[in-house]
Amino acid sequence: MSEALTTANTLFHGTNGLDPITAARHIATATDGADDGELFLEYRESEAISFEDGRIRSASFDTRRGFGLRAVLGEASYFAHAGEITDEALARAAATIKAAKAMELSVTAAGPTAAPASLYAGLNPLAEMPFSTRAALLQEIDAFARAADSRVIQVMASIMGEWQAIEIIRADGTRLADLRPLVRLNVSVVLEHAGRRESGSFGAGGRTSYAPLIAPAYWQSAVHEAIRQAAVNLESIPAPAGEMPVVLGAGWPGILLHEAIGHGLEGDFNRKQTSAFSGLMGSRIASKGVTVVDDGTIPNRRGSLTIDDEGTPTSRTTLIDDGVLVGFLQDRLNARLMNMRPTGNGRRESYAHSPMPRMTNTIMLAGDATKEDMIKSVKRGIYAANFGGGQVDITSGKFVFTASEAYLIEDGKITAPVKGATLIGNGPDALTHVEMIGNDMELDPGVGTCGKNGQGVPVGVGQPTMKMSGLTVGGTAA
């Protein structure tokens, strides 16, 4: 028996949990005559400590335990959940679902049979070190940042971790389990010079222990990066406005891919014909050389999962191949209705939520151009090295992103840093304006959280440096 299933037995079954035989009977009651369904069991511990202005600003610790029971019939999902894991609560949930759903005879879809090898250690990072050690680390970060640059007037640092244990039980008695660690470190600083104040930040994390983040060389580099960004912003001038070439940096700027096209390639939006990409399977939607994948199998990455929240092993799904749309991200429900295979992208925020198609780590693959050649090719434009927030309209594909670090490109050279640059475009159109793709693909440092229908899940992005034309830059310069 795997470590995950052994842990699941301890957390969810036995004296303080469900009797497996009784649970199987209730699951069968709820899913009788349905196309699909499962029982999702969850135990989660999470903590967060933030430090600001020389003191602990907040500290929290939370535990969550409960189940979600689902039956799927046609396009409809019948879902009940409870914050207690008992035979009595499960019986009530099964009876509720049985009474609610139309009992039309159908054929239950075959489910996953076994979990693959885990992509991360099942350790609980919260048990690694005492609270006092983490608090002392944040205090040390504060002192180090103030000593590193005399212009630092404010330091904000936080460290967060969680450990999630899940078990999925299907109507046929198949049991799948996963143990998921997740950690994150954030550092933000404010610099002041000549009456002007600017901020910079850096964050990193993944499905690991705290050890990589608390190594002095690592957190010190995070502090230096936050200070560097703030120092650049102190020298920035107002961004120009208008349509111009834009060179996007490697790594976190891949969030543009996530928002501009990733959501539009999720199965539910395409099945319902509400995506700007609906009906375009097999069509060219990007320039030649553009290949985009969603890969949930990268070890220890923030967006990776050994199995998704329906029990399907995650995979490396090609979405765009050399500019042509070739795939969608699928959970079990939408894959069945679209006569496609599940891709391991059925995700939920917690036991209290029903799963739906979501991204994991969405990545554009590398090309053969160099960053230097891209910059040299631009007469006047913008180099967007890093992004802040962004948003997209799924139906139209229109997006807006704010650059947190950007520079002017003039006569083939990076010149002054600019502030207030926003990138405005249209997802289905933007990737057709990719002119050069770099050979320097990077993954983001591990900070992404994706929101959809009120649910948030951890995700990752990545891309090489990329040159695009036809983007509108919104700025403040005349």
VENKANOR-V496896 format. One record per run of one state. SS is the DSSP state (~ for helix, > for strand, _ for the rest). FROM is the first residue (numbers start at 1). TO is the last residue. If there is no record, write none. Layout:
((SS | FROM | TO) (SS | FROM | TO))
This chain:
((_ | 1 | 2) (~ | 3 | 12) (> | 13 | 13) (~ | 14 | 16) (_ | 17 | 17) (> | 18 | 18) (_ | 19 | 19) (~ | 20 | 31) (_ | 32 | 35) (> | 36 | 52) (_ | 53 | 54) (> | 55 | 73) (_ | 74 | 75) (> | 76 | 82) (_ | 83 | 86) (~ | 87 | 100) (_ | 101 | 124) (~ | 125 | 127) (_ | 128 | 130) (~ | 131 | 148) (_ | 149 | 151) (> | 152 | 169) (_ | 170 | 174) (> | 175 | 193) (_ | 194 | 195) (> | 196 | 206) (_ | 207 | 210) (~ | 211 | 214) (_ | 215 | 215) (~ | 216 | 234) (_ | 235 | 236) (> | 237 | 238) (_ | 239 | 241) (> | 242 | 248) (_ | 249 | 251) (~ | 252 | 265) (> | 266 | 266) (~ | 267 | 271) (_ | 272 | 283) (> | 284 | 284) (_ | 285 | 291) (> | 292 | 295) (_ | 296 | 306) (> | 307 | 307) (_ | 308 | 312) (> | 313 | 313) (_ | 314 | 315) (> | 316 | 321) (_ | 322 | 323) (> | 324 | 325) (_ | 326 | 328) (> | 329 | 329) (_ | 330 | 331) (~ | 332 | 337) (_ | 338 | 345) (> | 346 | 347) (_ | 348 | 355) (> | 356 | 357) (_ | 358 | 360) (> | 361 | 364) (_ | 365 | 368) (> | 369 | 369) (_ | 370 | 370) (~ | 371 | 376) (_ | 377 | 379) (> | 380 | 392) (_ | 393 | 397) (> | 398 | 410) (_ | 411 | 412) (> | 413 | 419) (_ | 420 | 421) (> | 422 | 426) (~ | 427 | 433) (> | 434 | 438) (_ | 439 | 441) (> | 442 | 443) (_ | 444 | 447) (> | 448 | 452) (_ | 453 | 454) (> | 455 | 463) (_ | 464 | 465) (> | 466 | 474) (_ | 475 | 478))
